[in-house]
Amino acid sequence: MDSFTLYAALYLVGFAALHSLLASLPVKKMARRRFGSRVDPWYPVFFSTSAAITILPLAALLVRNPGAVIYVLPSPWIWLFFSLQLLIGLASLRAFLDAPHRFLIRAQLARPKGQQAFALGIKGIYCWIRDPFLLSGFLLLWLTPFMTENMLPIYLLATIYL
């Protein structure tokens, strides 16, 4: 393993730690105590924006230094894999519509029979899978129709994180 791969892997571990910390209930409770209920619509925006901003440098590193090519799928397989990635991306967007309350902090922090609790409404994609975002992330990674030496360890670590 060269130093680039080690740095990229450490960056991903740092990203995963920060992402997990920001997703934790204690941090959400702290934000709610600090900012009150006005944090509710903004925390998911902050969480998603911070995830996008902090993962971009890793993506840029991999684009700039992909490493030696391990494989590239030939046509028509490459188009099939790209099409599957597109369909999976669209299906994961559906998860936002099927469970919008999943992203509300007040619902996440509510006591089981509290005033702010939501009834568990299982519908849409959630009828088939508990967390469509984890599955879509896994599938989007491994349906990449090419692989390089620097992508492989990052994909393996990301799979462990998912």
Steps between C-alpha positions, in 0.01 A plus 500: 500500500650832397479821701221643281274204573578525870416873507180442305400217734571713808298783349206262448526379860495864615200570278318196639572606858373854439195376307412253776549763769272749325238226449503404868210581730723672762621754242145557376382548860783747559403695186136503610595625847726769353273625220156381605236373260621734224782249437249235384475595132865602475686211660435257212619770257812559712562125532468433126702807402780417740506141369521620139767759575716263702481212249584719198875521577521120508319478167735764357802305627376183331429684174843661508685182595287196414791256490548217257188362335399160632209452259259683269185321396450472125194620315208419542571422869632847573168650383301249703695591815462875437125448442468301821682775690255756360198288597638443849561872542140573400368227730694644793336837436168321538595418859479871587138503386408174673619606847544877529457483879819292517698819447326714764708551811195539721379158384842344564525648849137438602419258775308190382154627592592864527318792344753533217519129417387380159323175430720252322364513146673237291430562133664510163860387481508452879271197456791317341806633681572662837745762373495565127779757528751246627407249231508762225842620617632145493355430156614832353855423610521145376316561173776737392598347164872555556742458789842641580759417763413810704125458467498142625617562861272804526203297374582221746520745793181675390326163485609424856370841609166446328 
